[in-house]
């Protein structure tokens, strides 16, 4: 315990109806029992400080984990943007390829029409 919870000498003095030796024994035993089983303000403050330190430590760990998750989400968003760009390029490429095939089919149709005329 941080400090005595009672002044045993003062208690022994208050037990004036007893022999001095008995009064001191009772006061000493009472002081020991109270000291072992009663928390004083300093004990409570120390306990709360330990709890708050533990809570602060856990919050720091949670903050660190949230920062890691946020970083992973940022990386994921970057990958999604990259895929979006690639799909847009692929779409343009497919569109150009289809247009080119249409032009070739048109030329073939014109050539086939010219073969019929000749």
Secondary structure as UniProt FT lines:
FT   HELIX           8..14
FT   TURN            16..17
FT   HELIX           20..37
FT   HELIX           41..117
//
